[in-house]
Amino acid sequence: MKKVERSIEIKASLSEVWKLISTQEGMRQWIHSNMEIDTRVGGKYRVQDPDENQVICGEVIEMIPMKLLSLSWFELGSDWVNPTKVTFMLEEISDGVKVHVSHTGFEMIGKSDWERTYNEYQKGWTRHHLLENLKERAEG
């Protein structure tokens, strides 16, 4: 299975990082100011991507407080049939928190050229600096 994986170490408390990952107000600070999300399991979300040319939507699949948040991820209006899955996992370390992100399920989106989409997301997670934005907000 192909997946996009990233991680970053943040010098902040677990509760501060969790607040940024698990609340609408927090997510608006590092993902996009238009983020709308109901952060309960089954809750829906919608956000304009950082390039502002695609709307991403989905729902909260799993939430373990202070540890994990998983979202379905679907490009609205695209030729995707099924969503992918994005998981944020928090690991407490000696001087803060390590945030791990895993984006999986590209093979299941229902496109014959799903590998192109996977490659675009590999670049996008780096290009959009989302984890760096999270770090800046948490440490700032």
Secondary structure as a PSIPRED ss2 file (coil, helix, strand):
# PSIPRED VFORMAT (PSIPRED V4.0)

   1 M C   1.000  0.000  0.000
   2 K C   1.000  0.000  0.000
   3 K E   0.000  0.000  1.000
   4 V E   0.000  0.000  1.000
   5 E E   0.000  0.000  1.000
   6 R E   0.000  0.000  1.000
   7 S E   0.000  0.000  1.000
   8 I E   0.000  0.000  1.000
   9 E E   0.000  0.000  1.000
  10 I E   0.000  0.000  1.000
  11 K C   1.000  0.000  0.000
  12 A C   1.000  0.000  0.000
  13 S C   1.000  0.000  0.000
  14 L H   0.000  1.000  0.000
  15 S H   0.000  1.000  0.000
  16 E H   0.000  1.000  0.000
  17 V H   0.000  1.000  0.000
  18 W H   0.000  1.000  0.000
  19 K H   0.000  1.000  0.000
  20 L H   0.000  1.000  0.000
  21 I H   0.000  1.000  0.000
  22 S H   0.000  1.000  0.000
  23 T C   1.000  0.000  0.000
  24 Q H   0.000  1.000  0.000
  25 E H   0.000  1.000  0.000
  26 G H   0.000  1.000  0.000
  27 M H   0.000  1.000  0.000
  28 R H   0.000  1.000  0.000
  29 Q H   0.000  1.000  0.000
  30 W H   0.000  1.000  0.000
  31 I C   1.000  0.000  0.000
  32 H C   1.000  0.000  0.000
  33 S C   1.000  0.000  0.000
  34 N C   1.000  0.000  0.000
  35 M C   1.000  0.000  0.000
  36 E E   0.000  0.000  1.000
  37 I E   0.000  0.000  1.000
  38 D C   1.000  0.000  0.000
  39 T C   1.000  0.000  0.000
  40 R C   1.000  0.000  0.000
  41 V C   1.000  0.000  0.000
  42 G C   1.000  0.000  0.000
  43 G C   1.000  0.000  0.000
  44 K E   0.000  0.000  1.000
  45 Y E   0.000  0.000  1.000
  46 R E   0.000  0.000  1.000
  47 V E   0.000  0.000  1.000
  48 Q E   0.000  0.000  1.000
  49 D C   1.000  0.000  0.000
  50 P C   1.000  0.000  0.000
  51 D C   1.000  0.000  0.000
  52 E C   1.000  0.000  0.000
  53 N C   1.000  0.000  0.000
  54 Q C   1.000  0.000  0.000
  55 V E   0.000  0.000  1.000
  56 I E   0.000  0.000  1.000
  57 C E   0.000  0.000  1.000
  58 G E   0.000  0.000  1.000
  59 E E   0.000  0.000  1.000
  60 V E   0.000  0.000  1.000
  61 I E   0.000  0.000  1.000
  62 E E   0.000  0.000  1.000
  63 M E   0.000  0.000  1.000
  64 I E   0.000  0.000  1.000
  65 P C   1.000  0.000  0.000
  66 M C   1.000  0.000  0.000
  67 K C   1.000  0.000  0.000
  68 L E   0.000  0.000  1.000
  69 L E   0.000  0.000  1.000
  70 S E   0.000  0.000  1.000
  71 L E   0.000  0.000  1.000
  72 S E   0.000  0.000  1.000
  73 W E   0.000  0.000  1.000
  74 F E   0.000  0.000  1.000
  75 E E   0.000  0.000  1.000
  76 L E   0.000  0.000  1.000
  77 G C   1.000  0.000  0.000
  78 S C   1.000  0.000  0.000
  79 D C   1.000  0.000  0.000
  80 W C   1.000  0.000  0.000
  81 V C   1.000  0.000  0.000
  82 N C   1.000  0.000  0.000
  83 P C   1.000  0.000  0.000
  84 T E   0.000  0.000  1.000
  85 K E   0.000  0.000  1.000
  86 V E   0.000  0.000  1.000
  87 T E   0.000  0.000  1.000
  88 F E   0.000  0.000  1.000
  89 M E   0.000  0.000  1.000
  90 L E   0.000  0.000  1.000
  91 E E   0.000  0.000  1.000
  92 E E   0.000  0.000  1.000
  93 I E   0.000  0.000  1.000
  94 S C   1.000  0.000  0.000
  95 D C   1.000  0.000  0.000
  96 G E   0.000  0.000  1.000
  97 V E   0.000  0.000  1.000
  98 K E   0.000  0.000  1.000
  99 V E   0.000  0.000  1.000
 100 H E   0.000  0.000  1.000
 101 V E   0.000  0.000  1.000
 102 S E   0.000  0.000  1.000
 103 H E   0.000  0.000  1.000
 104 T E   0.000  0.000  1.000
 105 G C   1.000  0.000  0.000
 106 F H   0.000  1.000  0.000
 107 E H   0.000  1.000  0.000
 108 M H   0.000  1.000  0.000
 109 I C   1.000  0.000  0.000
 110 G C   1.000  0.000  0.000
 111 K C   1.000  0.000  0.000
 112 S C   1.000  0.000  0.000
 113 D C   1.000  0.000  0.000
 114 W H   0.000  1.000  0.000
 115 E H   0.000  1.000  0.000
 116 R H   0.000  1.000  0.000
 117 T H   0.000  1.000  0.000
 118 Y H   0.000  1.000  0.000
 119 N H   0.000  1.000  0.000
 120 E H   0.000  1.000  0.000
 121 Y H   0.000  1.000  0.000
 122 Q H   0.000  1.000  0.000
 123 K H   0.000  1.000  0.000
 124 G H   0.000  1.000  0.000
 125 W H   0.000  1.000  0.000
 126 T H   0.000  1.000  0.000
 127 R H   0.000  1.000  0.000
 128 H C   1.000  0.000  0.000
 129 H C   1.000  0.000  0.000
 130 L H   0.000  1.000  0.000
 131 L H   0.000  1.000  0.000
 132 E H   0.000  1.000  0.000
 133 N H   0.000  1.000  0.000
 134 L H   0.000  1.000  0.000
 135 K H   0.000  1.000  0.000
 136 E H   0.000  1.000  0.000
 137 R H   0.000  1.000  0.000
 138 A H   0.000  1.000  0.000
 139 E H   0.000  1.000  0.000
 140 G C   1.000  0.000  0.000
